Amino acid sequence: MLPGINIEFENGNLGTVVPSADGVLGVIAHATAPEGTPTFDYRTPYQLKSLAAVEALGIIDDVENHVLHKFFKEFFNVAGTGAEIWLTCIPKAATLDPVYTAKLEDEFVTTGAVETLLNTSNGSINGIVALRNSSAAVVVENGLSDEVLELVEAAQIYCVDYMNRKNVPIFTIVEGFAFNGTPSALPDLNDSAFNRVAVLIGDTDSRTGTYTSNGAAVGLLAGRIAKNSVHVNIGKVLDGAITSGDVFIKDTAPELFDVEALHDKGYISFRKHNGRSGYFFTDDPMATDGTEDYAHITNRRVIDKAYRIAYDTLLDTVLADIPVTNTGTIAPSYIKTLEGRVLGAIKANMTNNGELSADEANPNDFGAICKISSTQNLVSTSRIVLEYLRVRPKGIARYIDVPLGFVAFN
């Protein structure tokens, strides 16, 4: 095994009852190759920072590529021109599932479309959006296209595998494609264990408009992720509505649909708030048990950012010469130095950005704790094991109870 760093996520510790590098996403999407556009090639990654750059590839608002153009229009409307996003396209006859699951015997094919997209970005991509614009027929099963859950499972397996191979944590956003309008028919994502995948239901195109839609407005979701700091919920009311235009769940406006039923089954969707104009996201669940630590996009992004920071900080220690005691254990002074490096990096890149809960009255509280054992024998094992690195996330006020009544008169 090559010298390196292995970081494992702990789980079960929470007891759950502005464009930045943290919001860089990649898009894997079907497209029709534009005629007369020599700059466009299938399975070639493109780094994009404006709708104009998308249109320069020949992706315009026409019948063939409306879905893809709409995605980027909505993304940049929310995230703003200048936000970084990556794109790679596959032919419309292809299916999304194999771009994650293609294998050669027991190994993932490292030349697949998603793999190439991630590798080309050199680790800058934090999440993938799977956008379906296929010419293939749709088969509805359990309230959705039968491809959806296959894609969710494939994406989860791939995201975990890529992280283990490359030390780059990622997640995936999937459309609740071809939702038939019956929440009771949907699989309950709370019964799943896909904490690196989220599913959105609801679109800005209807099933009966000029451009009929079976998909979801993942451009709005991607734009909010790109715009927000890692700890900010996509549905935060204080940030304002995600759109003031039309939104449909199948053919019904969210305020006339049972969006609570979608939420209760672990799907992201849209809602109205009385007294506020426009539409908001319902919440940010991942496709997993709602009581686990990484059950929401916010916690997923916070812990993934901490992972990236820890990895980058500790990488300088790989194959470094380290002072030890006469028993082969790490010198106490070096332990303090290394713990300080990790916590200092967390503080500089997360705590100071308001992304962790830190006690402002305590200058030594960074909203993170790190401990390295002083009893491990480095000489005999060549291994440093951190007892723990933990970060303290922000709380999210999902429910507010107010007992309201008259003042009692004596």
C-alpha positions in Angstrom: 0.0 0.0 0.0 1.4 3.4 -1.0 2.1 5.9 1.8 -0.8 8.2 2.2 -3.7 9.4 4.4 -6.9 7.5 5.3 -9.7 9.6 6.8 -12.8 7.8 7.9 -16.1 9.6 8.7 -17.6 9.0 12.1 -21.4 8.8 12.3 -23.9 8.9 15.1 -22.4 11.9 17.0 -25.0 14.5 16.4 -28.1 12.8 17.8 -30.2 14.5 15.1 -34.0 14.8 16.6 -21.3 33.6 -1.9 -19.9 31.6 -5.1 -16.8 29.9 -3.7 -14.6 26.9 -4.3 -16.9 25.0 -1.9 -19.8 25.2 -4.3 -18.2 24.1 -7.6 -20.4 21.5 -9.3 -20.1 19.3 -12.3 -23.0 18.4 -14.7 -23.3 15.2 -16.6 -26.1 15.6 -19.1 -27.5 14.4 -22.4 -27.2 16.7 -25.3 -27.5 16.8 -29.1 -24.2 17.8 -30.6 -24.7 21.3 -32.1 -24.1 21.4 -35.9 -21.2 23.5 -37.0 -19.7 23.9 -33.5 -16.2 22.5 -33.6 -15.6 23.3 -29.9 -18.2 20.8 -28.7 -17.3 17.2 -28.2 -19.1 14.4 -26.2 -17.4 13.3 -22.9 -15.2 16.4 -23.0 -15.2 18.4 -19.8 -15.8 22.2 -20.1 -15.3 24.7 -17.4 -18.0 27.4 -17.7 -18.6 30.7 -15.9 -21.5 32.3 -17.8 -24.5 31.5 -19.9 -22.7 33.1 -22.8 -19.9 30.5 -22.5 -22.6 27.8 -22.6 -24.1 29.3 -25.7 -20.7 29.6 -27.3 -20.5 25.7 -27.2 -23.7 25.7 -29.3 -26.0 24.9 -26.4 -28.9 27.1 -27.1 -32.6 27.2 -26.2 -33.9 24.9 -28.9 -36.0 21.8 -29.0 -32.9 19.5 -28.7 -31.1 21.2 -25.9 -33.8 23.2 -24.1 -33.4 21.2 -20.9 -29.6 21.8 -20.8 -29.8 25.5 -21.7 -32.6 26.0 -19.1 -30.4 24.4 -16.5 -27.6 26.8 -17.0 -29.9 29.8 -17.4 -31.4 29.1 -14.0 -28.1 28.2 -12.5 -26.4 31.5 -13.4 -29.6 33.5 -12.5 -29.2 32.2 -9.0 -25.4 31.7 -8.6 -24.4 34.7 -10.7 -22.2 35.1 -13.7 -18.7 34.1 -12.7 -19.7 31.1 -10.7 -17.6 28.1 -11.8 -19.4 25.0 -13.0 -18.2 22.1 -15.2 -20.1 20.2 -18.0 -19.6 17.0 -19.8 -22.2 15.7 -22.2 -23.2 12.2 -23.4 -25.4 11.3 -26.5 -29.1 11.3 -26.0 -29.2 7.5 -26.7 -27.0 6.8 -23.7 -28.3 6.3 -20.2 -27.0 8.0 -17.1 -26.7 4.9 -14.9 -23.6 3.4 -16.8 -21.6 6.7 -16.5 -21.4 5.8 -12.8 -21.5 2.0 -12.8 -19.4 1.0 -15.8 -17.0 -1.6 -14.6 -14.2 -3.7 -15.9 -14.5 -6.9 -13.8 -14.5 -5.5 -10.3 -12.9 -2.1 -10.9 -14.5 1.1 -12.0 -13.5 2.2 -15.5 -11.4 5.2 -14.9 -12.1 6.7 -18.4 -15.8 7.0 -17.8 -17.6 10.4 -18.4 -18.0 11.2 -14.7 -14.5 10.1 -13.8 -13.0 12.2 -16.6 -15.0 15.2 -15.5 -13.8 14.9 -11.9 -10.2 14.2 -12.8 -10.0 17.1 -15.2 -11.2 19.5 -12.5 -8.3 18.4 -10.4 -10.4 18.0 -7.3 -12.3 21.3 -7.5 -15.7 19.7 -8.1 -17.7 19.1 -4.9 -20.8 17.6 -6.4 -22.3 16.2 -9.6 -25.7 17.1 -11.1 -27.2 14.2 -13.2 -29.4 15.9 -15.8 -31.6 13.6 -18.0 -32.3 14.8 -21.5 -32.4 11.4 -23.1 -34.2 10.2 -26.2 -34.9 6.8 -24.5 -38.4 5.8 -23.5 -39.5 6.3 -19.9 -40.9 3.5 -17.8 -42.6 4.7 -14.7 -42.4 2.4 -11.7 -43.2 3.3 -8.1 -44.2 6.8 -9.1 -40.9 7.7 -10.9 -38.9 6.7 -13.9 -37.5 3.3 -13.1 -34.0 4.8 -13.9 -34.1 7.1 -10.8 -33.4 4.7 -8.0 -30.9 2.8 -10.1 -29.1 6.1 -10.7 -29.3 7.0 -7.0 -27.7 3.8 -5.9 -25.1 3.8 -8.6 -24.2 7.4 -7.8 -23.8 6.6 -4.0 -21.5 3.7 -4.7 -19.5 5.7 -7.2 -19.1 8.8 -4.9 -17.9 6.6 -2.0 -15.5 4.8 -4.3 -14.1 8.0 -5.8 -13.5 9.5 -2.4 -11.7 6.3 -1.2 -9.5 6.3 -4.4 -8.9 10.0 -4.8 -9.5 11.5 -1.3 -12.0 13.8 -2.9 -15.5 13.7 -1.3 -18.4 14.4 -3.7 -22.2 14.1 -3.7 -24.8 13.9 -6.5 -28.1 15.7 -7.2 -30.6 13.5 -9.2 -33.9 14.5 -10.8 -37.1 12.8 -9.6 -37.7 12.2 -13.2 -41.2 11.4 -14.6 -42.9 11.8 -11.2 -46.5 10.7 -11.8 -48.1 13.0 -9.2 -48.8 10.4 -6.6 -46.6 10.8 -3.5 -48.0 7.6 -1.9 -46.4 5.6 -4.8 -42.9 7.0 -4.2 -40.2 4.9 -2.5 -39.5 6.3 1.0 -35.9 7.6 0.8 -35.7 7.6 4.6 -35.5 3.8 4.3 -32.3 4.2 2.1 -28.7 4.7 3.0 -27.6 7.0 0.2 -26.1 9.9 2.2 -24.2 11.3 -0.9 -27.3 11.6 -3.1 -30.3 14.0 -3.0 -33.4 13.9 -5.2 -35.4 16.9 -6.4 -39.1 16.8 -7.6 -40.6 19.9 -9.2 -39.8 22.0 -12.3 -40.2 25.4 -13.8 -41.5 23.7 -17.0 -44.9 22.0 -16.9 -46.0 18.8 -18.6 -48.2 20.8 -21.0 -46.2 23.9 -21.9 -44.1 24.8 -25.0 -41.4 22.6 -23.7 -42.9 19.7 -21.8 -41.0 18.5 -18.8 -40.6 15.2 -17.0 -37.6 16.5 -15.1 -36.8 18.9 -12.2 -35.3 22.4 -11.9 -31.9 21.2 -10.7 -30.4 24.4 -12.1 -32.1 26.3 -9.3 -30.8 23.8 -6.8 -27.3 23.8 -8.2 -27.3 27.6 -8.2 -28.3 27.9 -4.6 -25.6 25.4 -3.6 -23.0 27.3 -5.6 -24.0 30.6 -4.0 -24.3 29.4 -0.4 -21.6 28.8 2.1 -21.5 25.1 3.1 -23.5 25.5 6.3 -26.4 27.4 4.7 -29.6 25.5 4.0 -30.9 25.9 0.5 -34.4 26.7 1.8 -33.3 29.5 4.2 -36.1 31.9 4.2 -33.9 34.9 5.0 -32.1 34.4 1.7 -35.3 35.0 -0.2 -37.2 33.0 -2.7 -35.4 30.8 -5.2 -37.7 31.9 -8.0 -40.6 34.3 -8.5 -41.7 32.5 -11.7 -43.9 29.4 -12.2 -43.1 26.1 -10.5 -44.9 22.9 -11.2 -45.0 19.5 -9.4 -46.2 17.5 -12.4 -48.8 20.1 -13.6 -49.8 21.5 -10.2 -48.5 24.6 -8.4 -46.7 23.6 -5.1 -49.2 25.5 -3.0 -52.0 23.3 -4.4 -49.9 20.1 -4.0 -49.2 17.9 -1.0 -45.5 18.9 -0.8 -45.4 17.7 2.8 -45.9 14.1 1.6 -42.8 14.6 -0.7 -40.8 16.0 2.2 -41.8 13.3 4.6 -40.4 10.7 2.1 -37.1 12.5 1.8 -37.4 14.4 -1.4 -36.4 18.0 -2.0 -39.2 20.0 -3.5 -40.7 23.5 -3.6 -43.1 25.4 -1.3 -44.8 28.7 -0.6 -44.5 30.6 2.7 -47.6 32.6 3.5 -46.8 36.3 3.4 -43.8 35.9 1.2 -43.7 36.0 -2.6 -42.0 33.4 -4.7 -41.1 29.8 -4.1 -38.6 28.3 -1.6 -37.0 24.8 -1.3 -38.7 22.7 1.3 -35.4 21.5 2.9 -32.2 19.8 1.9 -32.5 16.1 2.7 -30.2 13.4 1.4 -31.7 10.0 0.3 -31.1 8.4 3.7 -32.3 8.0 7.2 -33.2 11.4 8.5 -31.6 10.8 11.9 -28.1 10.1 10.7 -25.4 12.7 10.8 -25.2 13.3 7.1 -28.9 13.3 6.3 -28.8 16.9 4.9 -26.9 18.7 2.2 -25.7 21.2 4.8 -24.0 18.6 7.0 -22.8 16.7 4.0 -21.0 19.8 2.7 -19.7 20.9 6.1 -18.1 17.5 6.8 -16.8 17.2 3.2 -15.1 20.6 3.5 -13.5 19.6 6.8 -12.3 16.4 5.1 -10.7 18.3 2.3 -9.0 20.7 4.7 -7.7 17.9 6.9 -6.4 16.0 3.9 -4.6 19.0 2.4 -3.1 19.9 5.8 -1.9 16.4 6.7 -0.6 15.7 3.2 2.6 17.6 4.1 3.2 15.1 6.8 3.3 12.1 4.5 6.9 10.6 4.4 8.1 13.5 6.6 10.8 12.8 9.3 9.1 13.1 12.7 10.8 13.3 16.1 10.0 10.4 18.4 10.7 9.6 22.1 13.0 6.8 23.3 10.0 4.4 23.1 9.2 5.2 19.5 6.2 7.3 20.2 5.7 10.7 18.6 7.3 13.5 20.5 4.7 15.4 22.5 5.8 18.7 21.0 5.2 17.4 17.5 1.8 16.1 18.4 0.8 19.6 19.6 2.3 21.1 16.4 0.3 18.8 14.2 -2.9 19.2 16.1 -2.4 22.9 15.8 -1.9 22.8 12.1 -5.1 20.9 11.5 -7.2 23.1 13.9 -5.5 26.3 12.4 -6.5 25.3 8.9 -10.1 24.5 10.0 -10.3 27.9 11.8 -8.9 29.8 8.8 -11.1 28.2 6.2 -14.3 27.4 8.1 -14.6 29.0 11.6 -13.6 32.4 10.4 -16.2 32.1 7.6 -19.0 31.4 10.1 -19.4 27.9 8.9 -18.9 26.2 12.3 -20.3 26.9 15.8 -17.6 28.4 17.9 -17.7 30.1 21.3 -16.9 33.8 20.5 -16.1 34.4 24.2 -13.4 31.7 24.1 -10.6 32.5 21.7 -9.4 28.9 21.8 -12.7 27.5 20.7 -12.6 27.0 16.9 -15.8 24.9 16.7 -13.5 21.9 16.1 -11.5 19.5 18.2 -8.5 17.3 17.2 -6.6 14.8 19.2 -3.6 12.6 18.3 -2.6 9.8 20.7 0.7 10.1 22.5 1.1 6.4 23.0 1.2 5.1 19.4 4.5 3.7 18.2 5.4 5.5 15.0 8.7 3.8 14.5 7.2 0.3 14.4 4.0 1.1 12.5 5.0 4.1 10.3 1.4 5.2 10.9 -0.1 8.3 12.7 -3.7 7.7 13.9 -5.8 10.7 14.9 -8.0 9.7 17.8 -10.6 12.1 16.4 -11.1 15.2 14.3 -14.6 16.6 14.9 -16.3 19.8 13.9 -19.3 21.5 15.5 -21.9 22.4 12.8 -24.5 25.1 13.0 -28.0 24.2 14.1 -30.9 24.5 11.6 -34.2 25.8 12.9 -36.5 23.5 11.1 -39.4 23.8 13.5 -40.4 26.7 15.7 -43.1 26.2 18.3 -44.9 29.3 19.8 -47.5 29.1 22.5 -49.5 32.3 21.8 -52.2 33.6 24.0 -53.5 36.6 26.0 -51.7 38.1 29.0 -53.5 36.9 32.1 -55.2 39.7 34.1 -55.5 39.2 37.8 
